[in-house]
Amino acid sequence: SCSLNAGMTCTDFKISRTNIMVTLSNSFDYDTKSVITEAQNCGYSSVPDLAKGESKTFTIACRYPLQGSSYDGVLSVQYTKVNTRMSYSNVGKLEGNIE
């Protein structure tokens, strides 16, 4: 499962030993920019923008190969609201089997 607080929606994910792919959808009523997605015990991935209603896939490389048969970690998304300098953080959870 992949869950975040309201505004950013995790619509799909895949976990492997070397990276985590997460598809996020912007369900805010505004565009966002400087979107950074980070997974616990791995790294981060970023895109310059994520428009209202748009979805993008983030591929997060893991610094070290994930161990075991499943992953259970924190997923965080930082972003800036377009036309402002206001930065926000959305923290949730990602758990699933390692493929």
C-alpha positions as CSV (number, residue, x, y, z in Angstrom):
1,S,0.0,0.0,0.0
2,C,1.0,3.6,-0.6
3,S,-0.6,6.4,1.3
4,L,0.0,10.1,1.6
5,N,-1.9,12.9,3.2
6,A,-4.5,14.8,1.1
7,G,-3.4,16.6,-2.0
8,M,-0.8,14.2,-3.4
9,T,-2.1,10.7,-4.3
10,C,0.0,7.6,-4.7
11,T,-1.6,5.8,-7.7
12,D,0.9,3.0,-8.3
13,F,4.2,1.7,-7.0
14,K,6.8,-1.0,-7.6
15,I,9.5,-2.0,-5.2
16,S,12.7,-3.8,-6.3
17,R,16.0,-4.4,-4.4
18,T,17.7,-1.4,-6.2
19,N,14.9,1.1,-6.7
20,I,11.4,2.2,-5.9
21,M,9.0,3.5,-8.5
22,V,6.1,5.6,-7.3
23,T,3.5,7.3,-9.4
24,L,2.0,10.4,-7.8
25,S,-1.0,12.4,-8.9
26,N,-1.5,16.1,-7.9
27,S,-5.1,16.3,-6.6
28,F,-4.6,19.8,-5.3
29,D,-6.5,22.6,-7.0
30,Y,-3.2,24.2,-7.9
31,D,0.0,23.4,-9.8
32,T,3.2,22.5,-7.9
33,K,6.8,22.8,-8.7
34,S,10.2,21.5,-7.4
35,V,8.6,18.2,-6.4
36,I,11.0,15.9,-4.5
37,T,10.0,12.4,-3.5
38,E,12.0,10.5,-0.9
39,A,11.8,6.9,0.3
40,Q,13.2,5.8,3.7
41,N,16.4,3.8,3.4
42,C,16.7,4.8,-0.3
43,G,17.2,8.1,-1.9
44,Y,15.1,10.7,-3.7
45,S,13.8,11.6,-7.1
46,S,12.6,15.0,-8.4
47,V,10.7,16.6,-11.2
48,P,10.5,20.4,-12.0
49,D,6.7,20.5,-11.9
50,L,3.5,18.5,-11.3
51,A,0.4,20.3,-12.6
52,K,-3.0,20.1,-11.1
53,G,-4.5,16.7,-12.1
54,E,-1.3,15.5,-13.6
55,S,0.5,12.2,-12.7
56,K,4.2,11.4,-12.9
57,T,6.4,8.5,-12.0
58,F,9.4,8.9,-9.7
59,T,12.2,6.4,-9.8
60,I,14.0,6.5,-6.5
61,A,17.4,4.7,-6.5
62,C,18.3,2.9,-3.3
63,R,21.7,3.6,-1.9
64,Y,22.1,0.0,-0.8
65,P,20.1,-3.1,-2.0
66,L,16.9,-3.6,0.0
67,Q,17.0,-6.7,2.2
68,G,14.2,-9.2,3.0
69,S,11.0,-9.9,1.1
70,S,9.1,-6.7,1.9
71,Y,9.6,-3.0,2.4
72,D,7.9,-0.8,5.0
73,G,9.1,2.8,5.1
74,V,8.2,6.4,5.1
75,L,7.5,8.2,1.8
76,S,7.8,11.9,1.8
77,V,7.0,14.5,-0.9
78,Q,8.2,18.1,-0.7
79,Y,6.9,20.6,-3.2
80,T,6.3,24.3,-3.7
81,K,3.0,25.9,-4.7
82,V,3.3,27.6,-8.1
83,N,3.2,31.4,-7.9
84,T,4.3,31.4,-4.3
85,R,7.5,30.7,-2.4
86,M,5.6,28.5,0.1
87,S,7.1,25.0,0.5
88,Y,5.1,22.1,1.8
89,S,5.8,18.5,2.9
90,N,3.5,15.5,2.7
91,V,4.6,12.5,4.6
92,G,3.0,9.0,4.3
93,K,3.8,5.3,4.2
94,L,4.9,2.8,1.6
95,E,4.7,-0.9,2.2
96,G,4.8,-3.9,-0.2
97,N,6.6,-6.9,-1.4
98,I,10.1,-6.5,-3.0
99,E,9.9,-7.9,-6.5
